[in-house]
Amino acid sequence: GQQVMQIPQYQHVQEGEDFTTYCNSSTTLSNIQWYKQRPGGHPVFLIQLVKSGEVKKQKRLTFQFGEAKKNSSLHITATQTTDVGTYFCAGTGSNYKLTFGKGTLLTVNP
Amino acid sequence: DAGITQSPRYKITETGRQVTLMCHQTWSHSYMFWYRQDLGHGLRLIYYSAAADITDKGEVPDGYVVSRSKTENFPLTLESATRSQTSVYFCASSGGVRTEAFFGQGTRLTVV
């Protein structure tokens, strides 16, 4: 079945450093979504990528979708303490099943 | 109130008891999902639904039952709760296959 792997599981950075999390799927995805979950909160949608090779930016966040539509990455430039949380990727395969990766917990030292 | 709501927010139950977690959304979204979140496992899909009376098993369906008689409601029942089902449960809904999912606040369930 469809599996979505995400690395690293944890990442601790100093404020101002960059951060990247990677997502890989065992099958081709029709789309990839990214979510952020603050400590104690619920996942909140950040962005969706649907096209092969697509790149999208949201201020300091850059999202990429691989050419084969099986991998994706989220890069944060110059992290801030407000970036703390768990970042999840999620993919939809051949059906409407939305499968999440295990997430990357980002902590930022001020 | 508009949105997606889960109830209860917190629940303590005993092993062997039946417990139902409620999920209600006001957007008339077709798709609804139940996930459980455990440390080190991320969000694991329990059941999902494309419309009323259409449900499918996710990754970890054993021990759980769902129903969807109305579009806006998607209750999750633990027929005989076990300690391994202690978790945080999230319900989510989306309007389409490739549209964003909206999550409820979660239900923290403890089975003792």
Interface residues (C-beta under 8 A of the other chain):
Chain A: G1 Q6 Q9 S30 N31 Q33 Y35 H42 P43 V44 F45 Q48 V50 F88 A90 T92 N95 Y96 K97 L98 T99 F100 G101 K102 G103
Chain B: Y31 F33 Y35 G40 H41 G42 L43 R44 L45 Y48 A50 D56 G58 E59 F90 A92 S94 V97 R98 T99 E100 A101 F102 F103 G104 Q105 G106
